[in-house]
């Protein structure tokens, strides 16, 4: 229960003593940073606040600052050793603002006024000052979202006076937003004040000229014409405006600009080489792999997910379980020795039997023989086998896949493998595996580049979308030829009604597709956004039952939010449509609330007996490193049982470092002594 209150909006003071304690600027800086960012290494805070001092001086200054705070309050409000965090006894107005917006309590959020840390000056601490500016922008963006959502809600309810109030508030919060001007102009007209709407347009025109040297957007000019003609209509109650995106935009019907790459794939196919497709996010490696595989016959996809890398064999086990559920004859037909080895990863295959850990390299090879044989049987009869998002995959699964490919390649009893990975994100062990295969002539790497200007024009003509082809030059410049950026930009232009009016004067800077996705997130209902945010943190463990437990609502209440998320092309089923969408959702979550969700996920996953490495990471991301320790140790023991000594040593080391930071030096030393040599 919080018995101290930190107020950092509009100033900096601490409540909890007989009189409010006005905070000095560096004390205020430390408390505000910890409140909004969560647990932080002490050296990082010291470096931010004493940038001109040496490391020892900065650390000493930080110790003295925390001692003065402890003396002034008579309480330990900052906890920890090398990594410090704000005590749960302290509530903070800025964090409450984030919480209210996240929970849909918009009026309560808007009641918390004031700029972060008020007029406190940090120009002698440039990195910290940059953080303050970013945090202020984030809080203002949350206030704008709250005002925008409340204005929409009240208009849909037919409450024009309430909508007008929040639209006015939005313009005060965001006085340089042309969209905020349009919203208020329309509501003023609908409320019966046509002249006020037209006067507001003149203010908007003047603002655009003075701030940007620009003229009003075509949407604004169209609204003014409608106001002058009396053609503005209110929205139907309960029916927010929507545009149905053509299927051609959601998935372009023709693969364009890939003739050279297709020829390279054909050559690798003839040689039955493993193909590694590398590309920047959104360039179309998955689409190319699927279209090429489909041209060769039946194929399957093993998709890695964020979080897999922390759990050995997670990619292999998840996808094999799916195949077993669809084809129960495969597990039923496994020889006893194969079932026994596979039970190390899938205990349900040997209920009540405890499989002893591997003792030597010979037993490890026998285990790999069993796993690779299972993979061969599960992919028997297929022409191709795609591993998507390899950058997320765990090394154990990749090693096993490479082992199976090398083992069965010569006999021609294994499908051709196409691995898809973001360029520059293949981890070290995966690189070694692919380099070894390439050196033996079993693999080839193909780099996929963005579309050329001619290919962009071909893509746009294939969409059968009026007016799109005329924007070929602008879209090429704006997106750099990235197919995902092109489709996301087209969605934005259609949803904003701008497509038919030609290329708008202002869009987010080129390549910033995340901002376009963020605008679609802002149109979601609070529960739909919360569901997407839980999915972004839960990653491979996500399902509706887990989300219901974390958000404390019935999973049955997710029907409408799911429809919203699918209509907005955020989720497809329980998966994100693209990792860039996932990253945009994750970035929409304030850090303090992200930590809260991580803690709730950790608790629920403990009850579900999820992989210990996953639980440990949620406790770490949730700011509870001590609670992560037993799960790091459990993960290390699992890895030791599979003779994966490097991963086990890493987790023993992580657990020991946490204990050392908390002063548990003897226990940390004991763990380091248990760590296997690599």
N, C-alpha and C positions, 0 to 999 in steps of 0.2 A: 504494500500500500504506500503510495507516494505521500510523504509528509513535508517535502520541500517543493517549491515551485520556482522554476527558472523562467524569467520573462526576458526574451531577447528580441521581441518585435517592438520597434520604436525606441529601444534603449537596451539596458542590460542591468537587471537587478535580480536578487534572490530573496524569495519569501520563505519564511519558516522560523525566523527569530522574532523577537518582540517588535522590532522595527525592520522595514525592508533594508537589505544590504545592497547599496549601489556598488557595482562591480567595476574594478579597474579594467582597462581595455584588454590586457593580455589574459587576465583571469576570465573575462567574458568570452574572449576568443576561444580559449581551451574548452570551456563548458559548452558553448554553442557548437563547436566543431564535433565534440563527442556526442552531443545530443542528436545531431543530424547525420553524422557519418558512422557512428557506432565505434566499436573498439579500434584503437589506432596505436601503432608503435610509438612509444614515448619520444624516440629520437626524431620521428617524422614531425611531430608537433613542435619539438624544440627547434628543428631546422626551419619550419615555417615562420616561427615567431621571433627568432634571433638569427636571421640569415647572415648577418655580417660577423657573427662571432664564430670562434672555433667550436669544434664538436664538444669538447670537454666543457667549455664555458656555457654553451647552450644547454647541455644536459644539467649542469649545476643550477643554471637559472630556472629550469623547469622544476627541479626538486624544490628549490626555495619557493617558487610560486605555489606549488601544491601544499607545501608546509604552511604558508601564510593562509591559504584557504581553509586548511584543517583547523588552524588556530582560531580564525575568525568565526567559523561556524560551529566548532566543537564536534564535527562529524566528518566521517570519511565519505565524501561525495564523489570522489574520483578513486576508482579501485584498480588494482593490478600492479604489476611490476614493469617489465619491459613493454608490455602491451596494456594500455590503460583504457578504462571505459567509465561511463557515467553510471552512478548507482541507480538501481531501480526505484530508490526512494525519491528520485527527482523527476517531476513531470515538467514538460517544457511546452510553452505556447506554440512555438513553430512546429513541433512534432504533432501537437494536437490539430493544428491547421491541416497538416498532411493527412492525419487520420480521419478528420471530418470529411474531407473531399473524397478520400478512398471509400468511406462508408456511405457516401451520398448525403451527408448532413451539410448541405451547401450553405444554408443560412448561418449555421454556427461557425463554419469556416470563414465566411465573409465578415463575421463580427470580430474576428481577430485581426485588427488592423496594425499597420506600422511596418517599417522596413527593417530587415534583419540587422541587428546591432545599431540601429538608429544612425546617429551622426558620428559614431566612433571612427577614428581615422587610422588606417593601417598602411599609409603610403610608404612607410619604412620597411614593410614586410610584403614585398610585391607578390609573392606566391600565395600568401594568405589573403591578400586583398583580392587577387583573382578568384580565389575560392569564394569569398564573400559575394562578389559580383555574380558568380554563377548561381550560388544558392539563392540570392535575392531574385534572380530571374526565374528560377524554378518555383519559388513560392508565389511570385506574381502570376506565373503561368497557371498554377493551381487555382488561384483566386479567379483568374479569367475563366478557367474551365467551370468553376462553380457558378459564376454569374451567367455564363452562356447556357449551362444546363438548366438553371432555374428559369431563365427567360423562355427557353424552349418548352419546358414543362408547363409553365403557366399559360403560354399561348395555346398549347395543345388542349389545355383544360378550359379554354375560352376566357381565361382571366387576363384581359388585355392590360388592366391597370398594374397587376403584378408583373407581367412580362415587361411592361414599359419601365418599371422601377429597376429591374435587374439589367435591362439593356442600357439604361443610363449609367448604372454602376459599372457595367462592362466598359463603356467608353471612357469613364474616369480612370479605370485600371489600365486600359490599353488605348491611349489617346492617338496613337499613330496607326491604328488598325482600320483600314478601309472597310473591312467586313463588319466591324462594330458600328461604323457610321451607317452602313446599309441597313443593318438590323434595326437600329433606332429610327432611321428615316421611315422604314416600312411600318413600324409599330406606331409612330406618331401619326402617320396618315390614317391607319386603321382606327386609331383612337379619336379621329375627327379633327386633327390639327394639321391640315394640309400645308398651311403656310409655315408652320414650324418645321415640317419635314423638308420643304424646299430651302428654308434658311439653313438647315443643318447641312444640306448638300453644298451650299456655298462655303460653309466652314470647312467641309471635307475637301473641296476643290483647293481652297487656300492652303490647307495643311499639306496636301500632296505636293503642291508647287514649292512651298517653302522648305519642306523637309527632304523631298526627293527630286525636285525639279521635274515632276511627272504630272500627267493628266489623269483624270479618273478612269478606272477600269471599265471595260464595256458593260459588265454586269451592273455597275453603279449608274452608268448613263441610261441603261435600259430601265432600271427601276425609276429613275427620275421621269422618264417619258411615261411610264405607266402611272405614276402619281399625277402627272399633269393631265392625263386622259381619264383619270378615275378608274383605272383597270386593275388596281391591286386588290387581291382577294385574300381573306383570312384563311389560314390553314384549317382543315377539318379537325375537330377535337379528336385527340388520340391518334392522329395520322401524321407522323413526321414526314417531311418531304423525302422522297426516295427516287432513285433512278435505277432501272434494271440494266445491268451491264450485259451486253451481248456476249454469248459464249465465245465468240471469236476473239474477244479481248481477254477473257479469262484464260483461254488456251488457244493461241494462234494456230490455225488449221494446217499451215504449211511450215516445214522446216526449211529455212532459207539461209543462203550464204555459207553452207557447210560442205560444198562439193569436195574441196581439197581434204578436209578432215575425214569425210566419208571414205575417200580413196585410201587414206592411211589406215583407217579401221579395217577396210577390206583386206589390205596387205597383211595386217597383223592376224586377221581371222584365218587367212590361208595358212599362215605359219602356226596357228593355234597358240599364239602368245597371249600371256596375260597383258591387258591393256590398262594403263593408268592414265585417266583423263584429268588434267589439271586446268583450273580456270579460276578467275576471280568470281566472287559471289554474283549470281544473277546472269552470267554469260550464257548459260544453257547447256552445261555439261550433262545434267540429268536427262533433259529432253533428248539430246543427241544419243545418249546411251540407250534410252528406252526405244527410240525409233529404230536405231540400228539393230538392237537385239530382236525387236519384233519382226524385222525383215528376215531374220534367220530361223525363226520358229518359236517354240515355247521357251520362256525364260522366267526366272524368279528374281526377286530383289530382297537382299538383306540390307536394311537401312539402319545405320548407326545413329545414335541419338546423343545429344549433349548429356554428359554424366556417365556414359559407358566407360570412358577412359579410366574411371576410378574403380571399376569392378571387373576383375579378370574374367574372361569368357562371357561377359554379359551379352555382347552382340550375338555370339554363337548360340547361347542358351535360349534367349528370347525368341529367335527365329526358328530354332529347331522345335521348341515347344509349340509354336504356331503350326508348324508342319505336322507334328505328331497329333495335334487336335483335329486336323483335317484328314489325316491319313493314319488312323490308329493301327492299321496292319503293319506299319513300319516298326514301331516300338514292340509290338507283339512278336515280331519275327526276329528280334535281335538275339544273338547267341548269348548265353549266360555271362561269358567273360566281358563282352561288350557292354551288357547292361550294368555289370558290376563297376566297370571303369566310368561309365557315363553317370552312375549314381553319385559320383563325387560332386557333380554339378547339378544333377536333378535327382534329389533324394527320393522322389516319389517312385522311381523305378526300382528301388530296393527298400520298401517300407520295413522299418524295424531293424535293418541291418546297418552296422557301422563299418564303413570302408576305411581301412587304415591309411595313413598318409604315405605318400611315395617316399622310398628310402634311397633310391639311387637313379642314375641316368637311364639305366635299362628299363626300370619301371615307368619312367617318364615317357620313353619312346613307345612302350606298350600302350600307355594312355593315349598318346597322340595317334597311334594306329587305330585305336578304337574310335576316337572322335572323328578322324578323317574318313573312316569307313561309314560312320553314321551320316556324315555330310554327303558322301558319294551316293548313298542309297536315297537320301532325301532329294537329291538333284538328278537322279537317274532319268534319262529320257529327255532332259532339257538341253537346248542348244546353247544357252547362255545363262550366266549367273552374275548379276550386278550387285556390287557392294557400294551403296550410296553414302555420301558424307563420311568418307574414310577418316577425315580429320578428327572425328569424334570417337572413333573405334578404339577399343582396348587392344593392347599389344598381343595379349594371349590369343584372342580370336584371330587376329591377322596372321600370327605365327602359325596357328593351326591351319588356316586356309591356305597359306603358302606351302605348308607341309603336304596337305592333301593334293594341291595342284601339281607339285613336283612328283609326288608318289604315283599319281594316276595319269599324268600328262602323256607319257609315252604310249601307254596302252589305248589312249583315245577314249577312255571311259569316264571322262570328267568334262563338264561344260566349259566353254571359254569364259574366263572371268574378266569383267570390266569394272575397275575400281574408279570411283568418282571422288575427287578431293579438291578442296579449295587450295589454290596456289599459295605456296609459302607456309601452309599450316600442317603439312605431314610431319608427325612427330619423329623424333630421332630413331626409335626402334623400327617404326614402319619404313622409314627411309632406308635403313640397313637391309630390311627384308626385300624391298623392291630393287635395291642396287645389286643384291646377291642374285636375284632372279634375272635381272638384265644382263649381268656378267655371264651368266650361263646360257643366255639366249632364249630364256623362257618368258621374258617380259619386255614391253616397250612403253615409253612415256610419250603422250601426245598433249601438247599445250594448246588450249582453245582460246582464241582471241575474240574481242568484241566484233560486232558486225561492221562491215564496210558501209559507206554511204549508199552505194547501190543496193546492198542487201537490206538496209533499213527501208529504202523505198519499196523493194519487193515485198518486205514484210507488211508494210502499211497497205499496199494494194491488195494483199491477200485477205485482209480483215473485213472487206466489204463494209467499211465504216465511212459514212459520208463525211467529206471534208478532211479526213485523216491524211490522205496521201499528199495533200498540199503542204503539210507540215513536216515533210521528210527532212528538209535541211535543218530546221529548228530542232527537231527531235534528235537528229544525229549530233548536233553541237551540244545540246543540253544533256544527253544521256551518255555520250561517248560510244554509242552503238551497243550498249548493254541491253539485251532483250528484256530482262526484268524491269529495268528502269524505264524502258519504252512503254511496256504495258501498264506499269504503275502510274506513269505520267498521263497516259491516255485515260485511265480510270479517273484520275483527279480532274482532268479537263472535262470529262463527261459528267461526273458527279457535281461539278461546280457550274455546269451549263456553259462552259467556255469554248467547247470544241467547235461549235458552229460559228463562233465569232472570230476565229483565227487565233494565232499565237498570242497569249496575254503578255502585257508589258512586264509583269513581275511574277516570278515563281521562285521557290527556294533555289539557292545556288546550284549550279550543275552538279549532278552526281549525288546530291543529298536526298536520295530516295526515302531515307528514314523519315524525313520531315513530311513527305507525302503520306506515308503509312500512318504517321502520328496524327495527322488531321482526320484520318478515317477512325482511329481509335477514339478521338474526342467526341465522335458522334454516337458512340456506344452507350447503352444504359449502364448505370453503375454496376449492376450484378454481372453483366456481360464482360465488362472490363476487368472486374475482380476475378472472374473465372479464367480469363485469358492470362492474367498475371500469375495466378496459382499454377496454371499449366506451364508458364515460362520458367518458374522456379522448380517445380516438381520434376520437369523433364521426363526421363524415361519411366518414372513411377506414376505419372499422371493418369488418373481416371476420374470419372464423375463422383464415385463414392468417396474417394480421398478428398476431392475438392469440397464436397458437401461437409465432411468432417472438419476440414480446415476453416471453412467460412461459416460453419455452424448453421447451415441451412439444409433442407431436404434436397437430395439430388434431383427429385422430381421437379423442383422449381427451376432447373436449368434448361427446360425445353425451349422457352422463348429466347434466353440468352444464347443458346447454341445456334438457333436459327439466325440470330443477329450476326454472330461471329462467322458463320458460314456465308451469309449473304455479303458480308464485308470482306470476304476472302482472307480472314484471319486464321480460322481453323478449318480443317477438313476432317470431320469426325472428331477424334481426340488428338489430332496431330496438327502442327502449324503448317500452313501452306508453303512456307519457305523460311530458311533460317534468318533472313533479313527481317522478316515479320516478327519472328521470335525475339530478335534483339531489340526491335523497336518497342515491343510490349514490355520487355524486361526494363528498358530504360525509362519507361513511363512510371515505374514504381519508385516512390521516394525511398531512400536508403533505410530510414528507421522502420518503415512499414515492411520493407523487404526483409529486414532482420526478424520482425515479428512473424511473418509468414514462414520463414525458414525454421523458426523454433517450433511453430505449430506442425509443420511438415515433419520435423525430426521426431516429435512426440508421437504422431500418428504412425509414422513408419516404424518406430520402435514396436508399437503394438502389433504391426503387421509382420514383424520379423524380416524386414527388408535387408538387403545387403549392408553389412556394417560400414563399408566405406562410404556408402551413400548417406547413411544416418550421420556419420561423423562429419561429413562435409556440410550438412544442413546445420548441425550444432555450431560449427565454425563460422559459417556465414550468418548465423543467428546471433553471434557475439557471445556464445557460451563455450569457450574452448575447453574448459575442464570437463564438461559433459561429453565432449567428443573423444576424450582419451580412451575409455574402455572400448569404444567402437573402432578406433584406430588400431588398438591392440588386437581386437578380434579379426580385423581385416588382415593384419600382418600374419596372424596364425593361419588364416585360410590360404594366404599366398605361400607361406612356408610349406603347407601340406601339398602344394603343387610344385614344389621346388623352384618357385619364382622368388629367388633370394633378393634380387635388387629391389622389387616392389615391397617385399617384407621389410627390408632395411630402411626404406624411405619412410614407411609408416611408423616403425619403432622410433626413428629419428624425430618425426613430427610430434609424436606423443611426448617424447623426452623433452623437446624444446618447450612445449606448453607447460610441462611440470616445472621446468627450470624457471620459466617466467613467473610462475606462481610461488616460487620459493621452495618447492618440493624437490630439493636437490638430490637427496639420497635415492628417492624413488626414480628420478630421472636417470641417475647413474646406473641403477639396477637394470632399467630398460635398455640402456645403451649396451650394457654387457650381454644382454640377450640377443641383440641384433645380429643376424647371420652375416658372415663375411661374404662379399660378392666376388 
